[in-house]
Every structure is written in C-alpha cells, then in structure tokens.
C-alpha cells in the first residue's frame, strides 16, 4: 500500500470515454462519492447525458485536443485514462494492419499523450492520481484479439514506466486489469461478466487506499497469481 492515496470526496477528476460503459460508471461513482467536479472527456459532447458531468470535447488521438483539454481542465487531480477501442481479429486477418494501428493509436498513444499532458497538471495539484484502464490481455493473448492485446500490453508497460517516472512528484499510478466487463465491447461474449459499477468501485477504492493495481475479477486475479510466462507476477 502507498501513502499517497487520493481522497475522492472533493476531488476534481477527468475521465476519458465517460459517455458509456465503464467510463460512465466511473464518472457516476466519482460523483456519488463526493467528487467536486468530473470532466467527461468525449468526442461528442452531446453524448454526455448526465447533467452532473462537465463535457469536454476530446479525441485522445489528437495531440492538439489533448493539449487543449489539459489547459481547460487545469484543476484536475485525478485522471482516468479509460477511452479504448477493440477492432477484433488476429494478425493474419486481411484488415489486421489497419485495426492494429487504430487500437495502438487509441489504447497506447492516446494514453501516452494524455499522461504526458496531464502529468504537470497533477504535479501542480499536489500529485494526485493517474489511472490507466488496461486488461487481462495486457499479459496474455488469443488469436482473435491479438492486436488489441498488443496495444494493452504496450499500455501496461507504459503504466509501469509512469509509476517510476511520476513517483518523485507523488502521483499515484494505478493499473486496472479486467477480463470481461458487461459493456458494449463485450456484448458478443458468452462468458461471466463483471458489472461496470463493480469495477468502478474497485478503482476508486484503490485510488483512496493508494494501491497500484486493480485485478477486477477471478480470471484476472488467477492470471496474476500464476504469473505471466517467465516474467513472474505482474507489477500492475
């Protein structure tokens, strides 16, 4: 456990992809726990239907839009990098190159751009916390989600690096891993799923307790406990 947990009550937070699925659940949970302001970073501001949220038009793959968001949301003390896409398909599929590039642009480079832009913001606001929504596929892969898994593996490596780099400014970095969450992204998967509200609650608990990782379900916890290949138990 870290000594740099961040209290949710009174915090100002920005959640990317906050108009649906897990992002919406996180944004709602923040407000329910007393967050002072929750910015909803979305491509289309009209898609934010919760009047308690402050919509911010944001495409995480556009560096200019990211920079503008960092200026506008300069009071942010908690950043949740939730925005992500999954195109599906293995590397041998005909459209795999385009899918892999799109997934990497959002899931890895988008997270990188947001983290770089907001690290100084968090530092000015006392350190705060940075949360990256990853996946159990950060550690393992399957043929039909190979390029998605690669993008999440890259984001996992980035998360571990950010934890080291931002330690000096006392920013808590949390990596969130989950298998199947009951959102549109997993709609076609006939497997037990965790509710987005449950995952959101685990994330906010980790932020308040200063925990570096969230393993949101039994599949993820089991994978973490057995280690990944010969690399040992994941660090985040």
C-alpha positions in Angstrom: 0.0 0.0 0.0 1.2 3.5 -0.9 1.0 6.6 1.4 -0.3 8.7 -1.5 -3.9 7.7 -1.7 -6.2 10.3 -3.1 -9.5 11.2 -1.3 -12.4 11.1 -3.7 -14.6 13.5 -1.7 -13.9 17.0 -3.1 -11.6 15.9 -5.9 -11.6 17.2 -9.5 -11.4 14.4 -12.0 -11.3 13.8 -15.7 -12.5 10.5 -17.2 -12.0 9.8 -20.9 -14.7 7.8 -22.7 -17.1 8.8 -19.9 -20.3 8.7 -22.1 -20.7 4.9 -22.0 -19.7 1.6 -20.4 -17.0 1.6 -17.8 -16.2 5.3 -18.3 -19.7 6.3 -17.5 -19.8 4.1 -14.4 -16.5 5.6 -13.1 -17.8 9.1 -13.7 -21.0 8.4 -11.9 -19.2 6.7 -9.0 -16.9 9.7 -8.6 -19.9 12.0 -8.2 -21.7 9.6 -5.8 -18.6 9.6 -3.6 -18.5 13.4 -3.5 -16.2 14.5 -6.3 -16.4 18.3 -6.7 -16.1 18.2 -10.5 -16.0 15.4 -13.0 -14.9 16.3 -16.6 -16.2 13.8 -19.2 -13.7 13.6 -22.0 -15.6 12.5 -25.1 -15.5 13.0 -28.9 -19.1 14.3 -28.9 -20.2 16.5 -26.0 -23.8 15.8 -26.8 -23.3 12.2 -25.9 -22.9 13.1 -22.2 -26.4 12.8 -20.8 -25.7 13.1 -17.0 -26.2 16.8 -16.2 -23.8 16.5 -13.2 -20.8 16.0 -15.6 -18.9 18.7 -17.4 -18.4 17.6 -21.0 -15.1 18.2 -22.6 -14.7 17.5 -26.4 -11.7 15.3 -26.5 -10.1 12.9 -29.1 -7.2 11.3 -27.3 -5.6 10.5 -30.6 -5.4 14.3 -31.4 -2.4 15.9 -29.6 -3.9 19.4 -30.1 -7.2 18.3 -28.5 -5.3 16.7 -25.6 -3.3 19.9 -25.0 -6.4 22.0 -25.1 -8.1 19.7 -22.5 -5.0 20.0 -20.2 -5.4 23.8 -20.4 -9.1 23.8 -19.8 -9.1 21.2 -17.0 -6.1 22.6 -15.1 -7.6 21.8 -11.7 -7.6 18.0 -12.4 -6.2 15.9 -9.6 -7.4 12.5 -10.8 -7.0 11.4 -14.4 -8.7 8.2 -15.6 -7.5 7.0 -19.0 -10.4 4.8 -19.9 -11.0 5.5 -23.6 -10.2 2.5 -25.7 -11.3 0.6 -28.8 -11.2 -3.1 -29.9 -11.4 -4.0 -33.5 -11.0 -7.8 -33.1 -9.3 -10.2 -35.4 -5.9 -11.8 -35.4 -2.7 -10.5 -37.1 -3.3 -12.7 -40.2 -6.7 -11.1 -40.9 -6.9 -9.0 -44.1 -7.7 -5.8 -42.2 -5.3 -6.6 -39.3 -2.8 -3.8 -40.1 -5.4 -1.1 -40.0 -7.1 -2.5 -36.9 -3.7 -2.8 -35.1 -2.8 0.8 -35.9 -6.2 2.1 -34.8 -6.0 0.2 -31.5 -2.5 1.3 -30.8 -3.3 4.9 -31.6 -6.1 5.0 -29.0 -5.1 2.4 -26.4 -1.4 3.2 -26.3 -0.6 6.5 -27.9 -3.8 8.1 -26.6 -3.0 7.0 -23.1 0.6 8.3 -23.6 -0.5 11.7 -24.8 -3.0 12.2 -22.0 -0.5 11.1 -19.4 2.2 13.4 -20.7 -0.1 16.4 -21.0 -1.7 15.9 -17.5 1.4 14.9 -15.5 2.4 18.6 -14.9 -1.3 19.4 -14.1 -1.3 16.6 -11.5 2.0 17.8 -10.1 0.7 21.4 -9.7 -2.3 20.0 -7.8 -0.3 18.0 -5.3 0.5 14.9 -7.2 -3.0 13.3 -7.4 -3.6 10.1 -9.2 -3.4 8.7 -12.8 -5.5 5.6 -13.6 -5.0 3.5 -16.7 -7.7 1.0 -17.7 -5.8 -2.0 -19.1 -6.9 -5.6 -19.4 -6.0 -9.2 -18.5 -5.0 -9.2 -22.2 -2.1 -7.0 -21.2 -0.4 -10.2 -20.1 -1.9 -12.9 -22.3 -3.3 -13.1 -25.8 -5.7 -15.0 -28.1 -5.7 -15.3 -31.9 -9.0 -13.3 -32.3 -7.8 -10.3 -30.2 -4.1 -10.3 -30.9 -3.7 -6.7 -32.0 -5.9 -5.5 -29.1 -3.8 -7.5 -26.7 -0.6 -6.0 -28.1 -2.0 -2.5 -27.6 -2.9 -3.2 -24.0 0.5 -4.9 -23.4 2.1 -1.7 -24.6 -0.2 0.4 -22.3 0.8 -1.9 -19.4 4.5 -1.3 -20.0 3.7 2.5 -20.2 1.9 2.3 -16.9 4.8 0.7 -15.1 7.1 3.3 -16.5 4.8 6.2 -15.5 4.7 4.8 -12.0 8.5 5.1 -11.8 8.7 8.5 -13.5 5.9 10.2 -11.6 6.9 8.9 -8.1 9.0 11.9 -7.4 6.0 14.2 -7.9 4.0 11.9 -5.7 1.5 10.9 -8.3 -0.2 7.6 -7.6 -0.4 5.5 -10.8 -3.0 2.7 -10.9 -3.2 -0.1 -13.5 -6.6 -1.6 -13.9 -6.9 -5.2 -15.3 -10.1 -7.0 -16.0 -11.4 -9.8 -18.2 -15.0 -9.4 -19.3 -16.9 -6.3 -18.2 -20.6 -6.1 -19.0 -20.3 -3.3 -21.6 -20.9 -2.9 -25.4 -17.3 -4.0 -26.0 -18.0 -7.5 -24.5 -21.6 -7.7 -25.7 -21.0 -10.7 -28.0 -19.0 -12.8 -25.5 -20.9 -15.6 -23.7 -18.8 -15.6 -20.5 -19.5 -14.4 -17.0 -19.0 -10.7 -16.8 -18.3 -8.1 -14.1 -20.6 -5.1 -13.9 -19.0 -1.8 -14.8 -20.3 -0.4 -11.4 -18.3 -3.1 -9.6 -15.1 -2.4 -11.5 -15.6 1.4 -10.9 -16.0 0.8 -7.2 -12.8 -1.2 -7.1 -10.9 1.5 -9.0 -12.0 4.3 -6.6 -11.2 2.1 -3.6 -7.7 1.6 -5.0 -7.2 5.3 -5.6 -8.3 6.2 -2.0 -6.1 3.4 -0.5 -3.0 4.2 -2.6 -3.0 0.8 -4.3 -1.0 0.4 -7.6 -3.2 -2.3 -9.1 -6.8 -3.4 -9.6 -7.4 -7.1 -10.5 -11.1 -6.8 -11.1 -12.3 -10.4 -11.4 -11.4 -14.0 -10.7 -9.9 -14.6 -14.2 -7.6 -11.6 -13.8 -6.6 -12.5 -10.2 -5.9 -16.1 -11.2 -3.8 -15.0 -14.1 -1.8 -12.6 -12.0 -1.3 -15.2 -9.3 0.2 -17.7 -11.7 2.5 -15.2 -13.3 2.9 -14.5 -17.0 5.3 -16.8 -18.8 8.6 -16.5 -17.0 8.2 -12.8 -16.1 6.6 -13.5 -12.7 3.6 -11.9 -11.2 2.6 -8.7 -13.0 3.6 -5.4 -11.2 0.4 -3.5 -12.1 
